[in-house]
């Protein structure tokens, strides 16, 4: 890899976490706070570049969506740093705590954070309780209605395997509505969250529960996870069932679909790669 007048470049893989509430999504946008914008500026200062470098991520997250295991790659002058620990610390001094570089590793130029990924895993949290919880307000969707977790678990199986997810994705403006949006889902399950304890006296039992939805696929289309969660919560409310979700999936249209779940409950947990390693999960 060469830059301009022949300066050798080193490609770096960064494992990052961020609080999506502070940003208008991942992708860089002029005059708008984004994860890519803040991280690129910090990288430019650290490597003493004339302009911020371009960075490539494993999956672009929308405004308000969080990450624990986002992966990006960036090419920096080889002479600017050879130590991943130093690079992570230098970046964290500038962007933490909203963005934290959990790890920085030199990789070969054939590594691509997006194209080399074989799977992405997301988590969605639902605070199912009569009253909100202020400590979870930025991380979980508050749903007051009682939810039938058993029905939600059973309905999640509808989405396993390879399907055309046009009914559950927001198609880019101007794209062909007849073009399938085929994705392969390998994991889709609900559980009572054990990592974030409920903050009320009964420890998350009774009428207050923190529910966790986990899903893994090779890739996702826009708003797919939030749309799936929105529909599964309708199942939990008793307004929908697994058979109805199957019909919606086969209909390949968003007509009369429930609204997607709010962005702030969603978190990119990990990205999986091939022989060159697995990005650590949360």
N, C-alpha and C positions, 0 to 999 in steps of 0.2 A: 504494500500500500504506500502510495506516495502523495504528497501534498504540495501543490504549487511548485515552488522552486526545487522540490526534491526532498523535502523533509520527510523522514520515515515516520510512519504512523503505527501506533499500537491500538488494537481494538480491545475495549474493556466491556465486561458484562457486569452490570450493577443490579443487585437485588434491592428493591426499595419498598418502603411502606409510606403511606400518606393518609392524612385526614382529608377526605374529599370535600368537606364542608367549606374549606378555605379556598377552593378553586372552582373555576367554571369548566371542569373536565380536564382530561390529560393533554389533549392536542394543543400545541402552541397557537395562540391567536393574538394579533396586535392589540396592545393596550388593555388586555384582559388577563387577570391572574389565572394561570393554568399550571399544572404540574410540570409539563415539558418546558414551559417558559422559564419557571423559577430554577429548575434543575440545569437547563442549558446555560443560563446566565452564570450560575455558580461554577459550572464546569469551565466556562470561558475564562472566568477570573482565576480559577485555580491553575489552569494550564497557560495563563497569560496569552490568550488568543486575541486577535484583533476583533473577531466576531464570535458569538456563541456557536458552538458546534451543533450539527444536526444529531438528534438522537432518535432511535427506533425502539418502540415498545412492543411487548408481547400482545397486549390488548388495550385498545383505547377505552378508557372509562369515561362515562358521562359526568356532567356536573353533579356533585354531591356523593358520588360513589367512592368508596374507600378502597385501600389495598394494603395487604400484608405481604404479598409475594409477587408484586409486579416486577418484571425483568425488562431491562433496556440494554441496548448496546450503543457505544459511542467510540469514535476514532479520535485519539489524541496524539499529539507529537510524542514520539517515544522518549524523547529527552525530558519531557515535562514531569514524568513520574514513572517509577518502576515498582512502587510499593502500594499494594491494594489497601492495606490498613491505613497508611498515611492518606491516600486519596479519599477513602470513606470519611475519615475524621475531618479532613479539610472541607469536604462538602457539607458535612453535618454542622460544622460551625456556622455555615451560612444559611442553611435551609431548615434545620431542625427547630421546633419539634413537628411542624406541619408536614415536612418530608424528612424521612430518615433513610440514609443509605445503609442497609444492613450488612452488605458485603460488596466488595469490588474485586474482580478477578480478571487477569489478562487472558484473552482467548485468541484463537486463530481467526484470520480474516474471513473464513468460511462460515463462522457462527453468525446467525441472524436471529435477533430476539423474537421476531414475529414468525419468519418462515421456518426456522429450525424447531419451533415448538410443536409438540405432538399432542398436548392436551392443556386445557385451562380448567381450573376449579374455582367455583364461587361459593360464597356462603351468604345466606340471607337470614336476618334475625327479625322475629316478630315478638313484640312484648304484648302478650295476651292477658289483659287485666282490666278491671273496671276503671282504674285511674292511671294516668301516665307516670313514668318514672323519670325524674330529671337527670339521673345519671346514665340513662339509656337513650335519652331523647335524640342524640346525634347518631346513634348506632342501630336503632331498631324501630320498626314500624309499630306504632301503638294501635292495636285492634281491640276495641272494647267488647265486641260480641263474643260469646263463648264459641270456641272452635273445637270441632270433632277431629282430634289428631289422628285417630285410626282411619277415618275416611280420607284425610289428606294423604296419609301414607299410601293407602291403596291406590288412590288416584294418580300419585306420582309415577307409578309403574307404566302408565299410558305413554309417557314420554321417553321411556328407555328404547334404545335401538336407533335405527336410521329412519328419519321422517322428513317430509317437507314441512318446515315450520313457518310458512307464510302467514298463518293465522296468528302467530305469536311473535312476529317481528315487525319492527317499523322499517319499511322499505325506504331507501334513499330517494329523495325527490328526483323525478325524471327517469328513474329506472323502469325497466320493463316489468309490469305487474304479473305477466304470465311466466316469468322466469322463476323456477323453483328455488327455494332456499333450503337446501338439504343439509342437515346436520346429524351427527351421530352422538347420542347421549349415552354414556356408560354408567353414570351414577346419578340418581335423583331420589333423595330420601329426606324425610323429616325426623327430627328427634327433639327431646328436651335438652336444651343447651346445658352442658356441664362445665364449659369454660368460663362463662360469665354468670356468677351466681345471682339469683333474684335477690333484690334488696329488701324485700318485705320480711316480716317476722316468720312466716311459714316456710321460708326457703325455697319458694317457687312451686309449692303444691297448692291444692285447693283451686281457687278461682284466679290465681296469678301464676303465669308461666312464661318463661322465655323459650320460644320455639326456634329451632335452627333448621334451615333447609340447605342441603348441600347438593351441588350438581357439578358434574364433570363432563366435558365434551371436547372433541378435537378442536372445535371452534364454535363461536356463537355469532348470531346476527344481532342487529341493533335492538336493544331493549328486550331481548329474548328472555333472559332470566326474570326480569321484573314482570313481564307479561305472564310467564308461567306461575310465578308466585301469586299475582293478582287473581288468576283463575283458581288456583288451589285453595286460596283463602275463601273464595266463594263456595268451594266444596265444603270447607270446614264450617261455614255458616249455614249449610244446608240448602243453599240456593242452586247448587250445581252438583253433578255426580261424575263418576269416572266415565260412564257411557256418554254423557254429554260432552266431556272433554275430547273423547275419541272422535265424536262427530265434528267438533270444532276443528280438530287437527286435520281431518280428512276434507273439510270444506275449503281449506286454503284461502280463507278470506277473513279480514278483521272486522267485518260487519257485525255490529252489536256485541263486540267483545268487551269484557270488563276493562276498566282502566288498569294500566300497569301499576304495580306496587311502587311506592315512593323510592327515590334513588338512595336515600340515606341509610336504608337497611341493608344495602348490598356491599359486599367486599370481595375483591379478587384475592383469593387465598394463596394460590400457587400456580406455577406454570411448569409443565413437565417437558423435558428434552430427552434426546436419544442418548447415544453412547457417551457424549460429552458431559452428561450429568443431569441431575434432577434439582430444580430450584427448590430450596427448603420450604416447607409449608409452615403455616402459623402454629 
